């Protein structure tokens, strides 16, 4: 699997998780929590943490860790764009 496929797969999973947060917590609280969680996810991936969320990434390469962070950034950017759009 190449990095772009990996980023897409992780971004899809993160998007589902964020969507679930928004439904369970409500729009405002869900957005706030999701944004913090996405930043933490990316930060942990780049810092060399052995586990990110529920994933054991202790054997991931730097490229794979950057792909995780990139996926998180994509979802965060999408969430930010959706919340800043006039309703």
PyMOL commands that set and color helices and strands:
alter all, ss='L'
color gray80, all
select helices_A, chain A and resi 3-25+27-47+62-84
alter helices_A, ss='H'
color red, helices_A
select strands_A, chain A and resi 51-52+55-56
alter strands_A, ss='S'
color yellow, strands_A
deselect
rebuild
show_as cartoon
